[in-house]
């Protein structure tokens, strides 16, 4: 027997991917937004897409700066991930309040990456599309790095402890890798 899921909650059947923290900056403003809606789009060139609500401060910063960084947190950052998803960056310096360390990016000039995250992907915006109440930001990944002991061709599921958003206030982690 299957339970009917409302159209408003149906995206939760799809959004159980690992959580990311996206940093953006423009002029003297910087922000962090918690997202689960992201996807790889191409190998050549390496492209990624992220979806952000049109009204979010990060949408504005990314469109103005034409860049963003995808930061991959682990279980150790759960409270900070939740905080960054609940508070608006228009009124709060999330780096300071969440006690996250902004580090100068390797290739991008203005957007800082998050030092405490286990992976970082520097992205240069190439397209923005509006869909309903969200914007899809498509970007080329111009530099990526990951913690050496946690990544080798893919995340080491037993060690990395990636965070997965199940919807609402519910999260889970990666536990083991299964090779098929």
C-alpha positions as CSV (number, residue, x, y, z in Angstrom):
1,X,0.0,0.0,0.0
2,X,1.3,3.4,-0.9
3,X,0.5,6.7,0.8
4,X,-0.6,9.6,-1.3
5,X,1.8,12.6,-1.2
6,X,0.5,16.1,-1.9
7,X,1.9,18.0,-4.9
8,X,3.4,20.6,-2.4
9,X,5.3,17.8,-0.6
10,X,6.1,15.7,-3.7
11,X,9.5,17.3,-4.2
12,X,10.6,15.7,-1.0
13,X,10.5,12.4,-2.9
14,X,13.3,13.8,-5.0
15,X,15.4,16.0,-2.7
16,X,17.1,13.5,-0.5
17,X,20.5,14.4,-2.0
18,X,23.4,15.6,0.1
19,X,23.1,19.0,1.6
20,X,25.4,21.9,0.4
21,X,26.2,25.3,1.7
22,X,26.4,27.8,-1.2
23,X,28.5,30.9,-0.6
24,X,28.0,34.1,-2.6
25,X,29.4,37.6,-2.4
26,X,29.0,41.0,-4.1
27,X,30.8,44.2,-3.1
28,X,30.8,44.2,0.7
29,X,28.0,41.6,1.1
30,X,28.5,37.9,1.5
31,X,26.1,35.1,2.3
32,X,25.6,31.4,2.9
33,X,22.5,29.5,1.9
34,X,21.7,25.8,2.7
35,X,20.5,23.8,-0.3
36,X,19.6,20.3,-1.2
37,X,18.4,21.2,-4.7
38,X,21.5,20.8,-6.9
39,X,22.7,18.6,-9.8
40,X,25.6,17.9,-12.0
41,X,24.6,18.9,-15.6
42,X,27.6,18.1,-17.8
43,X,31.1,16.5,-17.8
44,X,32.5,18.5,-20.7
45,X,32.5,21.3,-19.7
46,X,31.9,20.4,-16.0
47,X,28.6,22.1,-15.2
48,X,26.4,22.2,-12.1
49,X,23.0,23.6,-11.3
50,X,21.6,24.9,-8.1
51,X,18.0,26.1,-7.4
52,X,17.4,29.0,-5.0
53,X,14.1,30.8,-4.2
54,X,13.8,34.0,-6.2
55,X,13.4,36.0,-3.0
56,X,16.5,34.7,-1.2
57,X,19.4,37.1,-0.7
58,X,21.8,34.6,-2.3
59,X,19.8,34.8,-5.6
60,X,20.5,38.5,-5.8
61,X,24.2,38.1,-4.9
62,X,24.8,35.4,-7.4
63,X,23.2,37.3,-10.2
64,X,25.2,40.4,-9.5
65,X,28.6,38.7,-9.0
66,X,28.2,35.9,-11.6
67,X,29.8,33.4,-9.3
68,X,29.3,31.1,-6.3
69,X,30.9,28.3,-4.4
70,X,29.3,25.0,-3.5
71,X,30.6,23.9,-0.1
72,X,30.1,20.3,1.0
73,X,29.5,20.0,4.8
74,X,29.6,16.9,6.9
75,X,27.7,15.7,10.0
76,X,30.0,17.9,12.2
77,X,28.4,21.0,10.7
78,X,24.7,19.9,11.1
79,X,23.8,22.7,13.5
80,X,25.5,25.3,11.3
81,X,23.7,23.9,8.2
82,X,20.3,24.2,9.9
83,X,21.2,27.8,11.1
84,X,22.2,28.9,7.6
85,X,18.9,27.5,6.3
86,X,16.7,29.3,8.8
87,X,18.2,32.8,9.0
88,X,18.2,35.5,6.3
89,X,21.6,36.8,5.2
90,X,20.1,40.2,4.5
91,X,20.1,40.9,8.2
92,X,22.7,38.5,9.6
93,X,26.4,37.8,8.8
94,X,26.0,34.0,8.7
95,X,29.8,33.4,8.7
96,X,30.1,35.3,12.0
97,X,27.0,34.0,13.6
98,X,27.5,30.4,12.6
99,X,31.2,30.6,13.4
100,X,32.2,29.5,9.9
101,X,35.6,30.6,8.5
102,X,35.6,32.4,5.1
103,X,38.7,31.6,3.1
104,X,39.8,33.2,-0.1
105,X,38.9,31.0,-3.1
106,X,41.7,29.5,-5.3
107,X,40.3,30.8,-8.6
108,X,37.3,33.1,-7.9
109,X,38.2,36.6,-6.8
110,X,35.4,37.7,-4.4
111,X,33.4,34.8,-3.1
112,X,34.8,33.1,0.0
113,X,34.7,29.3,0.5
114,X,33.9,27.7,3.9
115,X,37.1,26.3,5.5
116,X,35.2,23.8,7.7
117,X,33.6,22.1,4.7
118,X,35.1,18.8,3.4
119,X,34.7,19.9,-0.2
120,X,34.5,23.1,-2.2
121,X,33.5,23.7,-5.9
122,X,34.2,27.2,-7.3
123,X,31.6,28.0,-10.0
124,X,31.3,30.7,-12.7
125,X,27.7,31.5,-13.6
126,X,26.8,30.9,-17.3
127,X,23.0,31.0,-17.2
128,X,20.0,31.7,-15.0
129,X,16.4,30.5,-15.6
130,X,13.3,31.1,-13.6
131,X,10.9,28.2,-12.8
132,X,7.9,29.0,-10.6
133,X,9.2,30.5,-7.4
134,X,12.8,29.4,-7.9
135,X,15.8,30.3,-10.1
136,X,18.0,27.7,-11.6
137,X,21.7,28.9,-11.6
138,X,23.8,27.0,-14.1
139,X,27.6,27.3,-13.7
140,X,30.9,25.9,-14.9
141,X,33.0,24.4,-12.1
142,X,36.4,26.0,-12.5
143,X,38.1,24.6,-9.5
144,X,37.2,21.9,-7.0
145,X,38.9,20.4,-3.9
146,X,38.1,17.8,-1.2
147,X,39.7,16.5,2.0
148,X,42.2,13.9,0.8
149,X,41.3,11.2,3.4
150,X,37.6,11.5,2.6
151,X,37.6,11.6,-1.2
152,X,39.3,9.4,-3.9
153,X,37.3,9.3,-7.1
154,X,34.2,9.5,-4.9
155,X,33.3,10.2,-1.3
156,X,34.3,7.5,1.2
157,X,30.8,6.9,2.6
158,X,32.1,5.3,5.8
159,X,34.3,8.3,6.7
160,X,32.8,11.4,5.0
161,X,29.5,11.4,6.9
162,X,27.7,13.5,4.2
163,X,24.4,15.1,5.3
164,X,21.3,14.2,3.4
165,X,18.1,16.3,3.7
166,X,14.9,14.3,3.9
167,X,12.6,17.3,4.1
168,X,11.6,19.7,6.8
169,X,13.8,19.2,9.9
170,X,14.9,15.7,9.0
171,X,18.4,14.7,7.9
172,X,20.4,11.5,7.6
173,X,24.0,10.6,6.9
174,X,25.9,8.3,4.5
175,X,27.0,5.1,6.3
176,X,28.5,2.7,3.8
177,X,29.4,2.3,0.2
178,X,27.9,-0.5,-1.8
179,X,29.7,-1.5,-5.0
180,X,27.3,-2.9,-7.7
